């Protein structure tokens, strides 16, 4: 059995990855996540190069902070960038270190031109550790390694600690949102 340092990203990465464009709406990105049962979508330019990544949390926070519906907000307005990625030839130790150091659970896998070729996640690594455990014998991925990575990526990022200022609209307070619109009445 290969040791974790010898395992390559291409051995565990997902190859069929849906992506979206920077100009797509958050609604389109959310639809991809729903249909693919995933929590993030890589954002690619016209040439297939990864230019950002959007998560389900980015979508929620984008809608909350902008106070608009998902179809009115573009992916480029809330996507994370610059993108932390790895190459298919990288070993899992490199991918784990990138996840740990950048506090991310998922990495786009890009070729030498920056084009998307797959995704690898902490879940992929954890599932491989479980498969190895069930198979018995030498364990290339230890559960403690997975736990260490999860602990590291779960630490809040500095910007996540800053409160978002509340800017009430007409008829709304911090603790009492506006009442639902009546038939024929709309809110801005």
Beta strands, then each sheet from edge to edge (+ up, - down):
strand 1: 19-20
strand 2: 40-44
strand 3: 50-55
strand 4: 85-86
strand 5: 106-110
strand 6: 116-121
sheet 1: 1+ 2+ 3-
sheet 2: 4+ 5+ 6-
end
